[in-house]
């Protein structure tokens, strides 16, 4: 069993080296601006400054026509260290910094489901782009 744990630990350390983005996880509720009394979105931060990796897992063209068109699908994931942020569906993730690609900063994603857990090197959240 220690061989599995040692190998898993090595995999997690290597995966952590690939986390070149920094993200914030939050939910959004509607509120009211106290000055203007206009409705505003309130960000309820769950975790910020989380090391992460935004990854495009596949980009494929479908050969099944929908409404006469062939759709393209792109799947994205946000990877975070095991044990760092455990959220479910419909949580927003904003990229606040990136050493690998500065164009990632400011992009907003929404989680689709919980991450898989167990003997994994990182927690992987399937996401869709929200901005």
Order of alpha helices (4+ residues) and beta strands (2+ residues): alpha-beta-beta-beta-beta-beta-beta
